[in-house]
Amino acid sequence: MSASDENTPLLQQNNNNGKGHDVTPKVSLASRLWRAINVENRILFAGFLITLSFSFTQVPIFYVFYLMECDVYYSKHPPFEGSGDRCSRNEIAAGTATEFSILGMSTTFCGTLNLFVAGWTVKRFGPRLALMVQTFVPAIRVATQILGVVAGGQTGINIFQCTQLITIIGGPAGYILVVNIIAGELVEPVRRTAVFGMLQGCLMLGQGIGYLTGGMIGDAWGIQRPFEVAFFSFLLSTVYVRAALPYISPDTVSGGKKPQATGISSFFAPLRVLAPQRVLLPSGMTRKHYGVLFLCSGVFLGVLATGYAPLLIQMYATAVFHFNQGDNGWLMSGFAFMRALFLILLFPRIIDKGRKWYLSSGRTNQSQSQQDDEQDEVGSIMSEPPTYPENMLVPVGSHAEEEPVVSKPASEDEGSAFDLYFLRWSLVADGVLTMCAAFATQKWHIYLAAFMLPFASGTAPAAKGVMTEMCPSSQRADALNALTLVENIARLATQGLFGFVFAALAEVGKPYLTFFCNAAIALVAAGVLLLSHFPPSGSKLIESDSGDHAENGADSDEDRS
């Protein structure tokens, strides 16, 4: 018998069945490996895989329209005779551009509607099922597009245009929203902004790989093959989402509260997030808080300024430095990969270090004020007569021993004020770097600009982090939906605005001035974000479903003041 002392437990744990055989359940190697893959990595890989599936057909689809428009042209004109490419005609190029523009506009419009459908699906059936819809329905769309490739001609073009209606149910806008909602619900609050950035980096990585791979597959095995690969990739993404991502109840997304709107009005619930919030101050009065409104306004201007930069660099490089299609392909691939590396590797570290710096700079004042409050409380107790037992002094040694107290977890908004600080300066840096591209005089300067611009690409994830902190947890899904909607509208607006500006400046021989226009709007966006602030310290957001009574009382207080 082994020796024992006072530290030996009295009851020994017995892991046998009385016959000397160990019956401790064994964990398989596969289970251990699966546990090693945490939920953050599974979410990031889901975003990468789904974006890769969407990107397989982005390059081939333009070439498909080119071939189908060529078939349409020769169905109305005499057959081609001679050497060279029979589709190399100005009429075919113009028709291809027109049809492709219609496809792009319908994709944007249907994608905007898809945001409302995806947000409603999240609150009705949960994020995981909503994401499965966003991956399975595009598989049906790609399968239909394969029929269009086989049909060719005007019939094929009509099939492609009609397939965009399927995007309303599941498309490239809704899945980004749902993945961000899943990340916002599953990731701990301190890590939320960093994971938003890493997720966007994985989306860019999947996009860059998909662009290159899709074109290579089409060149090697035919124009139909990328669509077939995308079809099976969407099916694989659906299975992965079901197996890898945990279930999240719709009640969890809404904070356990029933939706205020039903029917068709529930589709437009995200728009209510943009309305001014009401904040209950420590004094008992309420005020209107415009932080979300100014945040969305600044993000809109920021996307308006920077969203056209990739296309602008391509157009400027083509017009001034005579870049061909291959040069632009390498240029945009490098831009996407650099942006992905920055968001995945550097952005989380910037947020982590920045939050620590921000907290350390303000922690002294906070701790000092807390100590002053404790001293005032002790002083007030000592000055009052001990009329209650709990106020009487107890001799030393007679206090009951207390159990160890578990420290409070970090609050959701711990250090999140730095995210807003970073968001403002990120737009300033983006404007400065964009303006520097105007001074390019050689081809390698353009490549350098594409290399440097991604280092100011943390605006979107930082905005998502700030948005989720400014809104209560019950409105987190609607907040992300509203912010994504603002970004989509800004992208649509920047294509029209700066497309016209670039064309006008190119006619007078000064296309480089477009970069200065972008930089100016980026600085204006940073100025608008200076008006956006978090609610005052110690205040509490009043949600409309629970704060009607408080608002009525507060209105009278405001009237009296």
BELMOSUL-V114755 format. One record per residue. N is the residue number from 1. RES is the residue in one letter. D_FIRST is the distance of its C-alpha to the first C-alpha in Angstrom with 2 decimals. Layout:
<<N RES D_FIRST> <N RES D_FIRST>>
//
This chain:
<<1 M 0.00> <2 S 3.75> <3 A 6.49> <4 S 8.94> <5 D 12.63> <6 E 15.76> <7 N 16.17> <8 T 13.13> <9 P 14.81> <10 L 14.48> <11 L 15.13> <12 Q 13.29> <13 Q 15.95> <14 N 15.79> <15 N 18.15> <16 N 18.06> <17 N 20.32> <18 G 17.96> <19 K 18.51> <20 G 16.27> <21 H 19.35> <22 D 19.70> <23 V 22.75> <24 T 23.26> <25 P 27.05> <26 K 28.22> <27 V 31.12> <28 S 33.83> <29 L 35.36> <30 A 38.64> <31 S 37.19> <32 R 35.66> <33 L 39.01> <34 W 40.88> <35 R 38.78> <36 A 39.54> <37 I 43.22> <38 N 43.71> <39 V 46.52> <40 E 48.76> <41 N 48.91> <42 R 49.57> <43 I 52.45> <44 L 53.87> <45 F 53.81> <46 A 55.49> <47 G 58.29> <48 F 58.67> <49 L 58.80> <50 I 61.29> <51 T 63.54> <52 L 63.48> <53 S 64.68> <54 F 67.53> <55 S 68.55> <56 F 69.03> <57 T 72.47> <58 Q 73.77> <59 V 75.51> <60 P 76.67> <61 I 78.10> <62 F 80.81> <63 Y 81.80> <64 V 81.91> <65 F 84.36> <66 Y 86.36> <67 L 86.74> <68 M 87.50> <69 E 90.11> <70 C 91.62> <71 D 91.95> <72 V 93.60> <73 Y 96.09> <74 Y 97.24> <75 S 97.52> <76 K 100.42> <77 H 101.82> <78 P 103.01> <79 P 100.39> <80 F 99.36> <81 E 101.35> <82 G 100.79> <83 S 97.90> <84 G 94.93> <85 D 92.66> <86 R 94.50> <87 C 92.44> <88 S 93.32> <89 R 95.86> <90 N 96.19> <91 E 96.70> <92 I 93.40> <93 A 91.55> <94 A 93.06> <95 G 92.23> <96 T 88.63> <97 A 88.24> <98 T 89.71> <99 E 87.52> <100 F 84.40> <101 S 85.26> <102 I 85.62> <103 L 82.22> <104 G 80.70> <105 M 82.31> <106 S 81.26> <107 T 77.69> <108 T 77.66> <109 F 79.20> <110 C 76.96> <111 G 73.91> <112 T 74.76> <113 L 74.94> <114 N 71.65> <115 L 69.99> <116 F 71.00> <117 V 69.90> <118 A 66.51> <119 G 65.94> <120 W 66.91> <121 T 64.61> <122 V 61.64> <123 K 62.20> <124 R 62.97> <125 F 60.36> <126 G 57.86> <127 P 57.69> <128 R 55.91> <129 L 58.52> <130 A 61.24> <131 L 60.08> <132 M 59.99> <133 V 63.59> <134 Q 64.50> <135 T 63.25> <136 F 64.35> <137 V 67.89> <138 P 68.71> <139 A 67.77> <140 I 70.55> <141 R 72.88> <142 V 72.22> <143 A 72.75> <144 T 76.10> <145 Q 76.99> <146 I 76.50> <147 L 79.30> <148 G 81.40> <149 V 80.86> <150 V 81.95> <151 A 84.96> <152 G 86.20> <153 G 89.40> <154 Q 90.19> <155 T 88.10> <156 G 85.01> <157 I 85.76> <158 N 86.16> <159 I 82.85> <160 F 81.05> <161 Q 82.72> <162 C 81.87> <163 T 78.19> <164 Q 77.83> <165 L 78.06> <166 I 74.68> <167 T 73.34> <168 I 73.81> <169 I 70.89> <170 G 68.65> <171 G 69.48> <172 P 68.67> <173 A 68.95> <174 G 66.79> <175 Y 63.71> <176 I 63.54> <177 L 63.69> <178 V 60.96> <179 V 58.57> <180 N 59.10> <181 I 58.47> <182 I 55.16> <183 A 54.18> <184 G 55.25> <185 E 53.14> <186 L 49.88> <187 V 49.73> <188 E 48.54> <189 P 51.58> <190 V 50.94> <191 R 51.00> <192 R 53.89> <193 T 56.81> <194 A 55.07> <195 V 54.21> <196 F 57.83> <197 G 58.94> <198 M 56.51> <199 L 57.61> <200 Q 61.24> <201 G 60.43> <202 C 58.87> <203 L 62.03> <204 M 64.17> <205 L 62.10> <206 G 62.48> <207 Q 66.17> <208 G 66.77> <209 I 65.01> <210 G 66.74> <211 Y 70.18> <212 L 69.85> <213 T 68.15> <214 G 70.57> <215 G 73.59> <216 M 72.21> <217 I 71.38> <218 G 74.90> <219 D 76.54> <220 A 74.55> <221 W 74.44> <222 G 77.17> <223 I 77.72> <224 Q 76.16> <225 R 72.77> <226 P 71.44> <227 F 72.01> <228 E 70.08> <229 V 67.17> <230 A 67.26> <231 F 67.25> <232 F 64.05> <233 S 62.50> <234 F 63.18> <235 L 61.57> <236 L 58.49> <237 S 58.43> <238 T 58.57> <239 V 55.60> <240 Y 53.62> <241 V 54.40> <242 R 53.25> <243 A 49.97> <244 A 49.01> <245 L 50.22> <246 P 48.60> <247 Y 50.65> <248 I 52.23> <249 S 53.84> <250 P 57.52> <251 D 56.71> <252 T 54.39> <253 V 57.25> <254 S 59.60> <255 G 57.11> <256 G 56.98> <257 K 60.70> <258 K 63.38> <259 P 65.98> <260 Q 69.08> <261 A 71.44> <262 T 71.73> <263 G 73.87> <264 I 75.73> <265 S 75.17> <266 S 71.42> <267 F 72.23> <268 F 73.75> <269 A 71.00> <270 P 70.01> <271 L 73.46> <272 R 72.74> <273 V 70.06> <274 L 72.89> <275 A 74.46> <276 P 73.98> <277 Q 70.84> <278 R 70.84> <279 V 68.52> <280 L 67.64> <281 L 67.80> <282 P 65.83> <283 S 69.14> <284 G 69.36> <285 M 72.21> <286 T 72.12> <287 R 73.60> <288 K 74.17> <289 H 71.95> <290 Y 73.44> <291 G 70.50> <292 V 70.00> <293 L 73.73> <294 F 74.19> <295 L 71.05> <296 C 72.44> <297 S 75.86> <298 G 74.48> <299 V 72.45> <300 F 75.60> <301 L 77.61> <302 G 74.80> <303 V 74.66> <304 L 78.45> <305 A 78.49> <306 T 75.71> <307 G 75.57> <308 Y 78.67> <309 A 77.52> <310 P 76.18> <311 L 79.34> <312 L 81.50> <313 I 80.15> <314 Q 80.89> <315 M 84.40> <316 Y 85.11> <317 A 83.83> <318 T 85.95> <319 A 89.08> <320 V 89.00> <321 F 86.99> <322 H 87.77> <323 F 84.22> <324 N 84.16> <325 Q 81.76> <326 G 79.31> <327 D 79.29> <328 N 78.64> <329 G 75.84> <330 W 74.00> <331 L 74.84> <332 M 73.34> <333 S 70.32> <334 G 69.57> <335 F 70.09> <336 A 67.66> <337 F 64.95> <338 M 65.28> <339 R 65.08> <340 A 61.97> <341 L 60.25> <342 F 61.19> <343 L 59.94> <344 I 56.67> <345 L 55.71> <346 L 57.67> <347 F 58.44> <348 P 54.83> <349 R 54.30> <350 I 57.60> <351 I 56.71> <352 D 53.24> <353 K 54.55> <354 G 57.61> <355 R 55.76> <356 K 53.54> <357 W 56.69> <358 Y 58.45> <359 L 55.68> <360 S 55.23> <361 S 58.97> <362 G 59.09> <363 R 55.72> <364 T 56.96> <365 N 59.71> <366 Q 57.46> <367 S 54.78> <368 Q 57.53> <369 S 59.18> <370 Q 55.87> <371 Q 55.32> <372 D 58.88> <373 D 58.33> <374 E 55.21> <375 Q 57.15> <376 D 60.05> <377 E 57.79> <378 V 56.18> <379 G 59.65> <380 S 61.04> <381 I 58.27> <382 M 58.78> <383 S 62.54> <384 E 62.47> <385 P 62.03> <386 P 58.65> <387 T 60.03> <388 Y 56.90> <389 P 53.42> <390 E 51.90> <391 N 54.32> <392 M 53.46> <393 L 51.57> <394 V 48.07> <395 P 46.82> <396 V 44.23> <397 G 40.70> <398 S 41.60> <399 H 41.18> <400 A 38.49> <401 E 35.86> <402 E 36.74> <403 E 34.71> <404 P 35.09> <405 V 38.36> <406 V 38.62> <407 S 41.49> <408 K 44.55> <409 P 45.16> <410 A 48.10> <411 S 51.34> <412 E 53.32> <413 D 56.11> <414 E 54.03> <415 G 56.10> <416 S 58.31> <417 A 61.37> <418 F 60.97> <419 D 61.51> <420 L 64.97> <421 Y 65.61> <422 F 64.64> <423 L 66.79> <424 R 69.89> <425 W 69.54> <426 S 68.64> <427 L 72.03> <428 V 73.74> <429 A 72.10> <430 D 73.02> <431 G 76.62> <432 V 76.85> <433 L 75.41> <434 T 77.70> <435 M 80.67> <436 C 79.84> <437 A 80.38> <438 A 84.05> <439 F 84.50> <440 A 83.52> <441 T 86.21> <442 Q 84.49> <443 K 82.36> <444 W 79.19> <445 H 79.59> <446 I 79.07> <447 Y 75.87> <448 L 74.73> <449 A 75.52> <450 A 73.51> <451 F 70.64> <452 M 70.82> <453 L 71.51> <454 P 68.03> <455 F 66.58> <456 A 68.19> <457 S 67.03> <458 G 64.37> <459 T 66.87> <460 A 66.05> <461 P 62.24> <462 A 62.65> <463 A 65.20> <464 K 62.83> <465 G 60.11> <466 V 62.59> <467 M 64.01> <468 T 60.69> <469 E 60.01> <470 M 63.48> <471 C 63.25> <472 P 60.84> <473 S 58.08> <474 S 60.04> <475 Q 62.89> <476 R 60.88> <477 A 61.98> <478 D 65.59> <479 A 65.46> <480 L 64.39> <481 N 66.99> <482 A 69.71> <483 L 68.86> <484 T 68.89> <485 L 72.22> <486 V 73.66> <487 E 72.58> <488 N 74.18> <489 I 77.43> <490 A 77.46> <491 R 77.00> <492 L 79.87> <493 A 82.01> <494 T 81.34> <495 Q 82.45> <496 G 85.77> <497 L 86.32> <498 F 85.45> <499 G 86.85> <500 F 90.18> <501 V 89.72> <502 F 88.90> <503 A 91.87> <504 A 94.22> <505 L 93.12> <506 A 93.22> <507 E 96.86> <508 V 97.81> <509 G 95.79> <510 K 93.04> <511 P 89.95> <512 Y 87.66> <513 L 88.54> <514 T 86.33> <515 F 83.28> <516 F 84.67> <517 C 85.12> <518 N 81.49> <519 A 80.36> <520 A 82.58> <521 I 81.14> <522 A 77.58> <523 L 78.41> <524 V 79.94> <525 A 76.73> <526 A 74.70> <527 G 77.17> <528 V 76.75> <529 L 72.97> <530 L 73.54> <531 L 74.64> <532 S 71.36> <533 H 68.71> <534 F 65.62> <535 P 66.15> <536 P 66.18> <537 S 62.92> <538 G 61.75> <539 S 64.01> <540 K 63.14> <541 L 64.73> <542 I 66.51> <543 E 66.26> <544 S 69.37> <545 D 67.72> <546 S 66.19> <547 G 68.44> <548 D 71.83> <549 H 71.81> <550 A 70.61> <551 E 73.21> <552 N 75.98> <553 G 75.02> <554 A 74.65> <555 D 78.05> <556 S 79.64> <557 D 77.83> <558 E 79.15> <559 D 82.60> <560 R 82.56> <561 S 81.49>>
//
